[in-house]
Amino acid sequence: MFVTFQLIHEWILTPLTHSRLVKNFTRQDFTAQFTASIGGFFWLLLTPAANITIYAFVFSYIFKVRAVEDFGETSFVLFLMIGYLPWFAFAESIGKSTSLLLDKAALITKVKFPVQVLPLSGTLVPYLTHTIGLALLLIYLAIKGYANIMWAALPSILFLQFIFTMGLVAILCSLSVFLRDLQQLVALLISVWFFLTPIIYPINMIQSDVVRSYFLWNPMHSFINLYREIILLGEISVINLQISIVFAATSYLIGGWLFMKIRPAFGDVL
């Protein structure tokens, strides 16, 4: 029991005890996205913008999905953007998690350093890049008159989503060292998870109350719903907030414990 608490304690203190390493790895991975790229930062905005445009066209003009009633008759495109941008940060973090340690294999096997900084920096980079897109959207919405006092809670929701993601990244990157097929499996699961989360459709499109109740077991549904409630309605659903806190804490602690537990074996396998 003492060893377990010691591992979790070391995991939690990583951003403080190894802040310089975290900063260096994050800066290196962040700038690497623009290296030898003519478009540079433009491509980071183009990908989500292109996806949002495609989904907006399909659902707005083909399926004729109009205003979303539960969110103050908000236009579908705006409804979609608020859900898609936080999802994109989550999906990219999870998608890159399986190669996180494999890409740094030469460093891990040759240099002794706190390898637990890698899940942190690996999660920080996608969240930094796509939070910029979310910030631009919020500026636009503020100009349109959507700003309200509850927007002050958005950083807390983003932080909860971040540590939820980081816990999953820690689990997946550590297991992928031993299970290389996990890369293909995770890519498939991200696609399935996306369509099981009400991002490109409002939850009220699901007619069955029983089926809708199962969505409470999907933590990303609660996170996405919180963003929409705060930004568009100026309110917070207690049940969604409770679910988000529980899943974030559970994922972060279990993921950190597992990573720290099997960390000594990474060098041998890689």
Phi, psi and omega in degrees: 000318179298320180297320179299312179296324179295318179295315180295321179298316179295322179296314182295324183276358183308314180299335181269314185285336181231042185298324181293317178296317179301316180297317182292314179296319181295315179297318180297313181290326181292312181289334180297336180293337184254353183296132178059022178249125181291318181287332179058230184297338181303323183292332179293329178273331184292319184299305178296326179296319179294316180296317179298319180298317180296311181296320180297319179296313183296313186276329182277321187255336179263308180273355176059039175279118185256227182295147180264112189297318185292349182237048174066037179059036179292142178298149184297322182298317178294317176303316181294315183298319182296327179275326188285320184297313175296325179296321184298321177296317179296311184296320180292321178298313180293319182297325181272351187297324186290341179254004186299310180279327181296322179291336181255021185302317181298322180288317183295322184278341185251337184236135177272114179207163181290095186295344180292351176286341184291315175299327179292309180292325179294334176271327181297318186299308178298324180290325177294314184293317185273344172291332176297317177297320178294322179296320178297321178296319180295323177297316178299316181292325177297320178297326180280356175096016181273347185299139177211169186298333182289347177300339179296341180275349184301317178300325179293319178294319178296322178295317178299317178295323180297312182287332172297314179295318182298322177298317178293321178299318179299317179295311186290319182290328178286320180288330182292341176296326182260334182239091186290335178291352182297334180300313180291322181294318181295320178300320178292317182295326178297318179296316179296316181299321180301313183283344175269000177251130182291075178256311181264007176209146176285148183297335182287354174288341177275116188285325185281126177294326181294314180295318179299326181294332179291339180291342177294340177277355177262104185299329180292334174298317180293318179297310181299319180295323179296317178302314183292320179296314182293312185288317188266327185250343182071034180215166181230129175281124183298318182295319178294322179293317179298315179299317181297317180295315182296312181293321180296312181295317181296313180298315183296316183285316180292317179298317179295318179297314181297315181299311182293329181293315184261004180307318182300339183273350184300313183299324181291321184279318181291000000 
